[in-house]
């Protein structure tokens, strides 16, 4: 298998993971990306961290979001950013 084919497969798996953690539905908060199975916007996590609050504080305030989901979403955001940088 070529390197480009492997890279494509990895990207496809990453997209699937994102959809498992973050969903976007016009019927939920007007299509705002939210943690799957919740009405908690992914942006809320970023806002908490940007404001100096901890992940634990976010999870306490949004108990429908699991620690694993929050970490997975941040990991996916990191991978997306790094892939854009080349």
C-alpha positions as CSV (number, residue, x, y, z in Angstrom):
1,X,0.0,0.0,0.0
2,X,1.3,3.4,-0.9
3,X,2.0,6.2,1.6
4,X,-0.7,8.4,0.1
5,X,-3.3,5.6,0.3
6,X,-2.4,5.0,4.0
7,X,-2.6,8.8,4.6
8,X,-6.1,8.9,2.9
9,X,-7.3,6.0,5.1
10,X,-6.1,7.6,8.3
11,X,-7.9,10.8,7.3
12,X,-11.1,8.9,6.6
13,X,-10.9,7.2,10.1
14,X,-10.3,10.6,11.7
15,X,-13.4,12.1,10.0
16,X,-15.4,9.1,11.3
17,X,-14.1,9.7,14.8
18,X,-15.1,13.4,14.6
19,X,-18.6,12.5,13.7
20,X,-18.8,10.1,16.6
21,X,-17.8,12.9,19.0
22,X,-19.2,16.1,17.4
23,X,-22.4,16.3,15.5
24,X,-24.1,19.0,13.4
25,X,-27.8,18.9,12.9
26,X,-30.0,21.8,11.8
27,X,-32.6,20.6,14.4
28,X,-30.1,21.0,17.2
29,X,-29.1,24.6,18.1
30,X,-29.6,25.6,14.5
31,X,-26.8,23.4,13.2
32,X,-24.1,24.5,15.7
33,X,-21.5,21.7,16.2
34,X,-22.3,20.0,19.5
35,X,-21.0,17.0,21.4
36,X,-22.9,14.1,20.1
37,X,-26.0,13.2,22.1
38,X,-26.0,16.6,23.8
39,X,-26.9,20.2,23.2
40,X,-23.5,21.4,24.4
41,X,-21.6,23.3,21.7
42,X,-18.0,22.3,21.0
43,X,-17.3,26.0,21.1
44,X,-18.2,26.1,24.8
45,X,-15.3,23.9,25.6
46,X,-12.9,26.1,23.6
47,X,-14.4,29.2,25.3
48,X,-13.8,27.7,28.8
49,X,-10.2,26.8,28.0
50,X,-9.5,30.2,26.4
51,X,-11.0,31.8,29.5
52,X,-8.5,30.0,31.7
53,X,-10.9,27.5,33.1
54,X,-10.0,23.8,33.4
55,X,-11.4,20.8,31.6
56,X,-12.6,19.6,35.0
57,X,-14.6,22.8,35.4
58,X,-16.1,22.4,32.0
59,X,-17.1,18.8,32.7
60,X,-18.6,19.9,36.0
61,X,-20.7,22.5,34.3
62,X,-21.7,20.2,31.4
63,X,-22.2,16.8,32.9
64,X,-23.7,15.4,29.7
65,X,-20.2,15.6,28.1
66,X,-17.8,12.9,29.0
67,X,-14.1,13.4,29.7
68,X,-13.4,11.0,26.8
69,X,-15.6,13.0,24.4
70,X,-13.9,16.3,25.4
71,X,-10.4,14.8,25.0
72,X,-11.3,13.2,21.7
73,X,-12.8,16.5,20.3
74,X,-9.6,18.4,21.3
75,X,-7.4,15.7,19.8
76,X,-9.4,15.9,16.5
77,X,-9.1,19.7,16.5
78,X,-5.4,19.4,17.1
79,X,-5.0,16.9,14.2
80,X,-7.0,19.1,11.9
81,X,-4.9,22.1,12.7
82,X,-1.6,20.2,12.3
83,X,-2.8,18.7,8.9
84,X,-3.6,22.3,7.7
85,X,0.0,23.3,8.5
86,X,1.3,20.6,6.3
